[in-house]
Amino acid sequence: MNKETVYNVIGIGIGPFNLGLAALSHPIPELKTLFLDQRDGFDWHPGLMIDHVTLQTPFLCDCVSMADPTSPLSLLNYLKETNRLYKFFIRENFFIPRKEYNKYCQWVIEQLPECRFSTQVTDIDYENGIYIVSTIDTKTKEKQIFKTERLILGTGTQPHIPSFIPKNDARIMHTSSYLYRKEELLSQGKKIAVIGSGQSAAEVFYDLLQNRDETTELGWYSRPDRFFPMEYSKLTLELTSPDYVEYFYNRNETARKSILSKQQAQFKGINYDLINDIYDFIYDLNIDNADPKLTIIPNSQLDSVNNDNPGSLHLDFTQLEQEVPYEQEADYVILGTGYRYHEPSFLKNIQSRIKRDSNGLFSVNRNYSIDENGGEIYVLHAEVHTHSYISTDLGMAAYRNSFIINDILGREHYKIEKKIAFQDFDVEKYAELPTAKI
């Protein structure tokens, strides 16, 4: 494309969600697209790429299959091209290793020339119906400008560190950087505390549990009253459906907040098998060792971390049900405190074009757009408050991408399945029926 090219779409950020959109846009000739990422290449959560860990969603939740099962960019085709399809068939497991998913995504990118890395977006301006995207090459420092009719924001979430945690202390880390520090933890951390009740905290705890030596003390602290499993029953899975998106979106702001507060177990829990594996491993340890140097305490809110002592970290907790404060010491603290969306700074010049709700969050339209005109700036993974926790689920990514592509084209290029749930979430149609006479 020459410098005067005006793209139909520029996507910013190439994570799994925008990668899926790039893959589904690729075979549509009337769409000129470009996808930019400041990283040097695709590498999905490298600090948590622990051996033998699988995705939480089935393999069909790849970049394209739930929108177009015939796509050459499907995971099944990747397996065929890499001579692994029969191995996958014999394995008989819907849940692929996280490492394999990462390699699959990297393979997809090789087929998509519209994906560019090492390209940081610095500013976006708006002139005469066109968005002007200013970029800098992170390696050569060369500046370049691109023009587009629409933007798709896929910059994703960032590790969340609570504000009371001391800054710039190498003894405190987020689970997202675990593998970079694993060797150091195992060789120098004689007392390690893992904080968090979710999947990442459980994976890190289990990996340390299996690899530590007999002198290392390991603690796991969780704010909820138990280490609860992610809910994976089939009727519950219908909440990850187009039907439920429609239902949730049409609730008011207060109702949405209430609904989200009740859905922790479905999206924020731990894989059921992993919880059992952890218990079984500890059980085996306990056969020969009555004191396996483990501390596991639920109902524990971390209130502060004092790092004044160069020898160890001082942790203050409150047991929430007993309302009892207590203290622990650790050489290292690993925070499984999740991820949060941070609005990118390059939007500062186009704030007047973005709609906000009463809390200052993006006011996201049903079609995933946030601009005043309702079809210019789309978001991926920044709409939990309007479209439910489904926004973070890989299983619904192809649906959302299909919805956006169809909206841009003004026609149904990808078939949208609208009634897939056996349940009725919305009962208004029954409320409108005339009262039956007895």
NUMAR-971233 format. One line per field, with one value per residue (C-alpha): x, y, z; residue number from 0. Coordinates in steps of 0.5 Angstrom, whole numbers, m for minus. Layout:
NUMAR-971233
east X; ...
north Y; ...
up Z; ...
doti NUM; ...
end
This chain:
NUMAR-971233
east 0; 3; 3; m4; m8; m14; m15; m22; m20; m13; m13; m8; m6; m5; m7; m11; m18; m15; m11; m18; m21; m15; m15; m23; m22; m16; m21; m25; m23; m27; m23; m17; m14; m8; m6; 0; 3; 9; 12; 17; 13; 7; 8; 2; 3; 10; 11; 6; 8; 8; 9; 3; m2; m8; m13; m19; m23; m24; m19; m25; m24; m18; m18; m23; m27; m33; m34; m32; m30; m28; m22; m15; m13; m16; m13; m14; m11; m5; m4; m5; 0; 5; 4; 1; m7; m6; m3; m8; m13; m10; m9; m17; m17; m21; m17; m10; m3; m2; 4; 1; m4; 2; 5; m2; m3; 5; 3; m3; 1; 6; 0; m3; 2; m3; 0; 6; 10; 15; 10; 8; 2; 4; m2; m9; m12; m19; m19; m25; m28; m21; m17; m9; m5; 2; 7; 14; 18; 21; 27; 29; 26; 23; 16; 10; 3; m3; m10; m16; m24; m24; m20; m21; m18; m15; m9; m12; m11; m4; m2; m6; m2; m6; m4; m1; 4; 11; 14; 20; 22; 25; 22; 15; 12; 6; 4; 5; 13; 13; 17; 23; 24; 23; 30; 31; 25; 27; 34; 34; 27; 26; 19; 15; 8; 3; m3; m10; m15; m15; m12; m6; m4; m6; m2; 4; 3; 3; 9; 13; 10; 13; 19; 22; 27; 25; 27; 23; 16; 11; 4; m2; m7; m14; m19; m25; m28; m25; m21; m27; m27; m29; m36; m36; m43; m46; m52; m48; m44; m50; m48; m42; m47; m50; m57; m54; m50; m56; m60; m54; m53; m60; m60; m59; m52; m54; m57; m51; m46; m50; m50; m42; m41; m45; m41; m34; m34; m36; m30; m25; m25; m19; m20; m23; m18; m12; m15; m15; m8; m6; m9; m7; 0; 0; m3; 2; 7; 4; 5; 12; 12; 7; 10; 11; 12; 6; 1; m6; m11; m17; m21; m15; m15; m8; m8; 0; 7; 12; 19; 23; 27; 32; 32; 24; 18; 13; 5; m1; m7; m14; m18; m25; m30; m26; m24; m18; m11; m5; 2; 7; 14; 16; 23; 18; 11; 8; 1; m4; m8; m11; m11; m14; m16; m12; m14; m9; m6; m6; m13; m12; m13; m20; m23; m29; m31; m31; m38; m37; m42; m44; m37; m33; m32; m33; m40; m40; m46; m49; m44; m38; m37; m35; m36; m41; m43; m43; m39; m32; m28; m29; m26; m24; m24; m26; m33; m34; m39; m43; m43; m41; m35; m36; m32; m26; m27; m24; m30; m34; m28; m30; m37; m35; m31; m36; m41; m36; m34; m41; m43; m37; m39; m47; m48; m48; m41; m41; m47; m49; m52; m57; m61; m56; m58; m64; m65; m69; m65; m71; m78; m81; m84; m88; m90; m93; m98; m105; m107; m109; m117; m118
north 0; 7; 13; 15; 9; 10; 3; 1; m2; m1; m6; m4; m9; m16; m21; m27; m23; m18; m24; m27; m21; m20; m28; m27; m21; m23; m27; m21; m17; m11; m10; m7; m8; m7; m9; m6; m8; m5; m12; m15; m21; m25; m29; m30; m30; m32; m32; m37; m42; m47; m54; m59; m53; m53; m48; m47; m47; m53; m53; m50; m43; m42; m36; m37; m44; m42; m37; m41; m48; m49; m43; m45; m42; m46; m50; m57; m54; m52; m59; m62; m57; m59; m67; m67; m68; m76; m75; m70; m75; m80; m76; m75; m68; m62; m58; m56; m54; m47; m48; m51; m45; m40; m44; m44; m36; m35; m40; m36; m29; m32; m33; m25; m20; m15; m16; m11; m12; m7; m1; 3; 8; 14; 19; 18; 25; 25; 30; 30; 23; 20; 17; 19; 14; 16; 11; 9; 3; 1; m2; 4; 10; 11; 15; 13; 15; 11; 13; 9; 10; 5; 3; m3; m3; m9; m7; m12; m12; m11; m14; m11; m9; m7; 0; m1; m6; m3; m1; m3; m9; m15; m19; m18; m20; m21; m29; m26; m26; m32; m36; m31; m31; m39; m41; m35; m37; m44; m43; m37; m37; m41; m38; m36; m33; m34; m29; m30; m35; m36; m40; m37; m37; m44; m46; m42; m45; m52; m51; m49; m55; m60; m57; m54; m57; m60; m53; m49; m46; m45; m41; m40; m34; m33; m28; m32; m37; m43; m45; m45; m49; m45; m47; m52; m55; m55; m50; m45; m45; m43; m36; m36; m35; m30; m30; m28; m22; m20; m21; m18; m12; m10; m9; m3; 0; m2; m9; m11; m9; m14; m19; m19; m19; m26; m29; m30; m38; m38; m34; m33; m40; m45; m51; m57; m62; m57; m57; m64; m65; m60; m64; m71; m68; m65; m72; m76; m71; m72; m80; m79; m72; m70; m63; m61; m54; m51; m46; m45; m40; m38; m32; m28; m21; m18; m11; m9; m11; m8; m9; m5; m11; m13; m20; m21; m18; m17; m19; m17; m21; m20; m27; m24; m29; m28; m21; m23; m20; m24; m24; m28; m27; m29; m28; m27; m25; m28; m24; m27; m21; m21; m16; m10; m6; 1; 6; 7; 14; 15; 16; 23; 27; 24; 24; 28; 22; 17; 16; 15; 12; 15; 12; 15; 8; 7; 7; 1; 0; m7; m7; m6; 1; 7; 13; 18; 15; 8; 5; 8; 6; m2; m5; m12; m14; m7; m8; m13; m8; m8; m15; m19; m23; m26; m21; m24; m31; m34; m38; m32; m28; m31; m29; m22; m21; m24; m19; m13; m15; m16; m9; m6; m9; m8; m15; m22; m24; m29; m33; m31; m36; m32; m38; m43; m43; m48; m43; m37; m31; m26; m27; m21; m25; m29; m23; m20; m26; m26; m29; m36; m37; m43
up 0; m2; 3; 1; 2; 7; 10; 12; 18; 23; 29; 34; 39; 36; 42; 40; 39; 34; 31; 30; 27; 22; 20; 19; 15; 11; 5; 4; m2; 0; 6; 7; 14; 18; 24; 29; 35; 39; 41; 36; 35; 38; 45; 49; 56; 56; 63; 65; 59; 64; 62; 61; 62; 58; 55; 59; 53; 47; 41; 37; 40; 35; 31; 26; 27; 31; 25; 19; 20; 13; 14; 12; 18; 23; 29; 25; 19; 23; 26; 19; 16; 22; 21; 28; 26; 28; 34; 36; 34; 38; 44; 45; 49; 47; 51; 48; 51; 52; 48; 42; 42; 42; 36; 33; 33; 31; 25; 23; 23; 18; 13; 15; 11; 14; 21; 23; 29; 32; 31; 36; 36; 39; 37; 33; 30; 26; 20; 15; 17; 17; 23; 22; 26; 28; 29; 31; 29; 36; 32; 27; 31; 24; 24; 19; 19; 17; 15; 16; 16; 23; 29; 33; 39; 42; 46; 52; 59; 64; 70; 76; 82; 88; 90; 97; 94; 95; 88; 85; 90; 86; 91; 89; 83; 79; 76; 69; 70; 74; 69; 68; 76; 77; 77; 82; 86; 87; 89; 93; 96; 102; 104; 98; 99; 93; 93; 89; 88; 81; 75; 75; 82; 83; 77; 80; 87; 84; 79; 86; 90; 85; 84; 90; 95; 102; 105; 102; 105; 101; 102; 99; 101; 98; 99; 98; 103; 99; 93; 88; 82; 75; 74; 67; 67; 60; 62; 65; 59; 56; 59; 54; 48; 43; 47; 54; 51; 48; 55; 59; 54; 55; 63; 66; 69; 76; 74; 70; 76; 80; 75; 74; 82; 82; 76; 80; 80; 72; 70; 76; 79; 78; 73; 77; 75; 78; 85; 85; 83; 88; 93; 91; 91; 98; 100; 97; 101; 107; 107; 109; 112; 117; 116; 108; 110; 107; 109; 105; 108; 105; 107; 108; 105; 104; 107; 107; 105; 109; 106; 111; 113; 107; 110; 109; 107; 112; 110; 114; 113; 116; 116; 114; 117; 124; 123; 126; 123; 123; 120; 115; 113; 106; 102; 95; 94; 88; 86; 82; 83; 75; 70; 68; 62; 61; 56; 52; 52; 44; 45; 48; 41; 39; 46; 43; 39; 44; 48; 56; 61; 68; 71; 65; 62; 55; 53; 49; 43; 42; 36; 40; 38; 42; 38; 37; 30; 33; 27; 27; 34; 36; 42; 44; 51; 54; 55; 61; 64; 58; 55; 61; 62; 56; 53; 56; 54; 48; 46; 44; 40; 33; 35; 37; 31; 26; 29; 28; 21; 19; 22; 18; 11; 12; 11; 14; 11; 17; 19; 26; 30; 34; 38; 41; 48; 51; 56; 56; 59; 57; 59; 56; 51; 56; 60; 53; 53; 54; 61; 60; 62; 67
doti 0; 1; 2; 3; 4; 5; 6; 7; 8; 9; 10; 11; 12; 13; 14; 15; 16; 17; 18; 19; 20; 21; 22; 23; 24; 25; 26; 27; 28; 29; 30; 31; 32; 33; 34; 35; 36; 37; 38; 39; 40; 41; 42; 43; 44; 45; 46; 47; 48; 49; 50; 51; 52; 53; 54; 55; 56; 57; 58; 59; 60; 61; 62; 63; 64; 65; 66; 67; 68; 69; 70; 71; 72; 73; 74; 75; 76; 77; 78; 79; 80; 81; 82; 83; 84; 85; 86; 87; 88; 89; 90; 91; 92; 93; 94; 95; 96; 97; 98; 99; 100; 101; 102; 103; 104; 105; 106; 107; 108; 109; 110; 111; 112; 113; 114; 115; 116; 117; 118; 119; 120; 121; 122; 123; 124; 125; 126; 127; 128; 129; 130; 131; 132; 133; 134; 135; 136; 137; 138; 139; 140; 141; 142; 143; 144; 145; 146; 147; 148; 149; 150; 151; 152; 153; 154; 155; 156; 157; 158; 159; 160; 161; 162; 163; 164; 165; 166; 167; 168; 169; 170; 171; 172; 173; 174; 175; 176; 177; 178; 179; 180; 181; 182; 183; 184; 185; 186; 187; 188; 189; 190; 191; 192; 193; 194; 195; 196; 197; 198; 199; 200; 201; 202; 203; 204; 205; 206; 207; 208; 209; 210; 211; 212; 213; 214; 215; 216; 217; 218; 219; 220; 221; 222; 223; 224; 225; 226; 227; 228; 229; 230; 231; 232; 233; 234; 235; 236; 237; 238; 239; 240; 241; 242; 243; 244; 245; 246; 247; 248; 249; 250; 251; 252; 253; 254; 255; 256; 257; 258; 259; 260; 261; 262; 263; 264; 265; 266; 267; 268; 269; 270; 271; 272; 273; 274; 275; 276; 277; 278; 279; 280; 281; 282; 283; 284; 285; 286; 287; 288; 289; 290; 291; 292; 293; 294; 295; 296; 297; 298; 299; 300; 301; 302; 303; 304; 305; 306; 307; 308; 309; 310; 311; 312; 313; 314; 315; 316; 317; 318; 319; 320; 321; 322; 323; 324; 325; 326; 327; 328; 329; 330; 331; 332; 333; 334; 335; 336; 337; 338; 339; 340; 341; 342; 343; 344; 345; 346; 347; 348; 349; 350; 351; 352; 353; 354; 355; 356; 357; 358; 359; 360; 361; 362; 363; 364; 365; 366; 367; 368; 369; 370; 371; 372; 373; 374; 375; 376; 377; 378; 379; 380; 381; 382; 383; 384; 385; 386; 387; 388; 389; 390; 391; 392; 393; 394; 395; 396; 397; 398; 399; 400; 401; 402; 403; 404; 405; 406; 407; 408; 409; 410; 411; 412; 413; 414; 415; 416; 417; 418; 419; 420; 421; 422; 423; 424; 425; 426; 427; 428; 429; 430; 431; 432; 433; 434; 435; 436; 437
end
